[in-house]
Amino acid sequence: MAKKPTAKKQIAKETPMEMAAAAGAKLLKLPMWTYVLLGVVIIAVGLINYVSGQPDHFEIERHIVIDAPAAKIIPQISDFHHWGNWLPWKQLDPTMKETFEGSPAGLGSIYRWNGNSKVGEGSLTITDFGRNGNVTVLSVFKRPFIGTDAMTFLFAPQGKGMSVQWVMTGNYGFADKFSHLFGNPEKKLGDDFQNGLEQLKAVVQPGYQPPSMVEKPQPTASI
């Protein structure tokens, strides 16, 4: 009497097409929420991979030519006590708390601010003050976000005046990359830099009138 094939032998005899059909039939029996969850997971993984693949570093640069001597321009930047004359974010909270520590000006000077939700809280420290007047500032943000970036002010003779270049460099975390999906913070911050340089020019160049603030975008970020 012939023996009946075992279950294992029956499975082994199934073709790949039959196995796929069987798996598909089982999937069709799953509840709808399972497909929704699977779709959400696939989209989330794709989004995470996309965001993670964005650049890790950034650089924002703006510059202006000021018809004034270096001796009149550089102290406005190397001395934090003068930043209130041209800093674009100062107008967002004129009553914010400010403290000055370390050297009165130049290398080792420290400026701390603590204001409303628009300007946040943080500190600036001059970490380099070159013979040519170039100033490097370490900026530390505590709120409304946490971050550490480097700002550099570069000076070069330009005709009868000076070219002033404001550069910020830093690294992006995942949250920063994700925020780029909803806007371009570099452009907004770059506009603020240009606004600040225009105000600096108005301070040191006699007779200069910066573009109307109506035409300029309002500051959008803390220092």
C-alpha positions as CSV (number, residue, x, y, z in Angstrom):
1,M,0.0,0.0,0.0
2,A,1.5,3.4,-1.1
3,K,2.3,5.9,1.6
4,K,0.7,9.3,1.5
5,P,3.1,12.2,0.9
6,T,3.9,14.1,4.1
7,A,3.2,17.8,4.6
8,K,6.9,18.6,4.2
9,K,7.0,16.8,0.9
10,Q,3.9,18.6,-0.3
11,I,5.4,22.0,0.6
12,A,8.6,21.1,-1.2
13,K,6.7,20.3,-4.3
14,E,5.1,23.8,-4.4
15,T,6.5,26.0,-7.2
16,P,7.7,29.6,-6.4
17,M,4.6,30.9,-8.1
18,E,2.3,28.8,-5.9
19,M,4.2,29.9,-2.8
20,A,3.8,33.6,-3.8
21,A,0.1,33.1,-4.5
22,A,-0.3,31.5,-1.1
23,A,1.5,34.4,0.7
24,G,-0.6,36.9,-1.2
25,A,-3.8,35.2,-0.2
26,K,-2.7,35.4,3.5
27,L,-1.9,39.1,3.1
28,L,-5.3,39.8,1.7
29,K,-6.8,38.4,4.8
30,L,-5.0,40.9,7.1
31,P,-7.1,43.8,8.6
32,M,-7.0,47.2,6.8
33,W,-5.1,48.9,9.7
34,T,-2.1,46.6,8.9
35,Y,-1.7,48.1,5.4
36,V,-2.1,51.6,6.7
37,L,0.7,51.0,9.3
38,L,2.9,49.4,6.7
39,G,2.4,52.4,4.4
40,V,3.3,54.8,7.3
41,V,6.5,52.9,8.1
42,I,7.6,52.9,4.5
43,I,7.0,56.6,4.2
44,A,8.7,57.3,7.5
45,V,11.8,55.3,6.5
46,G,12.0,57.0,3.2
47,L,11.7,60.5,4.8
48,I,14.4,59.7,7.4
49,N,16.7,58.5,4.6
50,Y,16.0,61.6,2.6
51,V,16.6,64.1,5.5
52,S,19.7,62.3,6.6
53,G,21.2,62.6,3.1
54,Q,21.0,66.4,3.2
55,P,24.3,68.4,3.6
56,D,25.9,68.3,7.1
57,H,27.5,71.7,6.9
58,F,26.4,75.2,5.9
59,E,27.9,78.6,5.1
60,I,26.1,81.9,4.9
61,E,27.9,84.9,3.5
62,R,27.0,88.6,2.9
63,H,29.2,91.6,2.2
64,I,29.1,95.3,1.7
65,V,31.4,98.1,0.7
66,I,31.6,101.0,3.2
67,D,33.2,104.3,2.3
68,A,35.0,104.8,5.6
69,P,38.4,103.9,7.0
70,A,39.1,100.6,8.7
71,A,39.8,102.4,12.0
72,K,36.2,103.6,12.1
73,I,34.6,100.3,11.0
74,I,36.5,97.6,12.9
75,P,35.9,98.8,16.4
76,Q,32.1,98.6,15.8
77,I,32.6,94.8,15.4
78,S,35.5,94.1,17.7
79,D,33.8,95.8,20.7
80,F,30.5,94.2,21.7
81,H,29.4,97.4,23.4
82,H,28.9,98.9,19.9
83,W,26.8,96.0,18.5
84,G,23.6,97.6,19.6
85,N,24.3,100.3,17.0
86,W,23.8,98.0,14.1
87,L,22.8,94.5,15.2
88,P,19.7,93.5,13.2
89,W,18.0,91.5,16.0
90,K,18.3,94.2,18.7
91,Q,15.0,95.7,17.4
92,L,13.1,92.5,18.2
93,D,13.6,93.0,21.9
94,P,15.1,96.4,22.9
95,T,14.7,95.6,26.6
96,M,16.6,92.2,26.5
97,K,19.1,91.6,29.2
98,E,22.7,92.1,28.1
99,T,26.0,91.4,30.0
100,F,29.6,91.9,29.0
101,E,32.4,89.8,30.3
102,G,36.1,89.2,29.7
103,S,38.2,91.8,27.8
104,P,36.6,95.2,27.2
105,A,37.1,94.6,23.4
106,G,38.9,92.3,21.0
107,L,40.1,88.8,21.9
108,G,38.4,87.3,24.9
109,S,35.4,89.6,24.9
110,I,32.1,87.9,25.8
111,Y,28.6,89.1,25.2
112,R,25.6,87.4,26.7
113,W,22.0,88.1,25.9
114,N,18.7,86.9,27.3
115,G,15.4,88.1,25.8
116,N,12.0,87.2,24.6
117,S,11.1,84.3,22.4
118,K,12.2,86.0,19.3
119,V,15.8,86.7,20.3
120,G,16.2,83.8,22.7
121,E,19.3,83.3,24.8
122,G,23.0,82.8,24.1
123,S,26.5,84.2,24.0
124,L,29.1,85.5,21.7
125,T,32.8,85.2,22.3
126,I,35.6,86.8,20.2
127,T,38.0,83.9,19.7
128,D,40.4,85.6,17.2
129,F,41.3,89.2,16.4
130,G,43.8,89.3,13.6
131,R,46.3,92.1,12.8
132,N,44.4,92.9,9.7
133,G,41.3,93.5,11.8
134,N,39.5,90.2,10.9
135,V,37.2,89.1,13.8
136,T,36.1,85.5,14.6
137,V,33.2,85.1,16.9
138,L,31.9,81.8,18.5
139,S,28.2,82.0,18.9
140,V,26.4,79.7,21.3
141,F,22.6,79.4,21.3
142,K,20.6,78.1,24.3
143,R,17.1,79.0,23.0
144,P,14.9,79.0,21.0
145,F,17.2,76.3,19.7
146,I,20.5,74.8,20.8
147,G,23.6,75.2,18.6
148,T,27.2,76.4,18.2
149,D,28.4,78.2,15.1
150,A,31.3,80.3,14.0
151,M,31.0,83.9,12.6
152,T,33.8,85.7,10.9
153,F,34.1,89.3,9.8
154,L,36.6,89.9,7.1
155,F,37.9,93.3,6.0
156,A,39.7,94.2,2.8
157,P,40.5,97.6,1.1
158,Q,38.0,98.5,-1.5
159,G,38.7,101.8,-3.3
160,K,38.6,104.6,-0.7
161,G,36.8,102.4,1.7
162,M,36.6,98.9,3.0
163,S,34.8,95.7,2.0
164,V,33.2,94.0,5.0
165,Q,32.3,90.3,4.7
166,W,30.1,88.6,7.3
167,V,30.3,84.8,7.2
168,M,28.7,82.1,9.4
169,T,29.6,78.4,9.2
170,G,28.3,75.5,11.2
171,N,26.9,72.0,11.2
172,Y,23.4,70.7,10.7
173,G,21.8,68.2,13.0
174,F,18.8,66.0,12.0
175,A,16.3,68.6,13.3
176,D,18.0,71.3,11.3
177,K,17.9,69.3,8.1
178,F,14.2,68.4,8.7
179,S,13.3,72.1,9.1
180,H,14.6,72.7,5.6
181,L,11.6,70.8,4.3
182,F,9.4,73.8,5.3
183,G,11.6,76.7,4.4
184,N,15.1,78.1,3.6
185,P,16.6,79.4,6.9
186,E,19.9,80.3,5.2
187,K,18.1,82.8,3.0
188,K,16.3,84.4,5.9
189,L,19.4,84.6,8.0
190,G,21.4,85.9,5.0
191,D,18.8,88.7,4.7
192,D,19.3,89.6,8.3
193,F,23.1,89.7,7.8
194,Q,22.6,92.1,4.9
195,N,20.3,94.2,7.0
196,G,22.9,94.4,9.7
197,L,25.6,95.4,7.3
198,E,23.4,98.1,5.9
199,Q,22.9,99.5,9.4
200,L,26.6,99.3,10.1
201,K,27.3,101.3,7.0
202,A,24.8,103.9,8.1
203,V,26.6,104.2,11.4
204,V,30.1,104.8,10.0
205,Q,29.6,106.3,6.6
206,P,28.3,109.9,6.9
207,G,25.2,110.7,4.9
208,Y,24.4,107.1,4.0
209,Q,20.8,106.1,4.3
210,P,20.0,102.3,4.4
211,P,17.2,100.9,2.3
212,S,13.8,101.5,3.9
213,M,13.0,98.9,6.6
214,V,9.6,98.5,4.9
215,E,11.4,97.0,1.9
216,K,13.6,94.9,4.1
217,P,12.5,91.6,5.7
218,Q,12.2,91.8,9.5
219,P,14.9,89.9,11.4
220,T,13.9,86.2,11.7
221,A,16.4,84.6,14.1
222,S,18.4,85.2,17.2
223,I,22.0,86.2,17.0
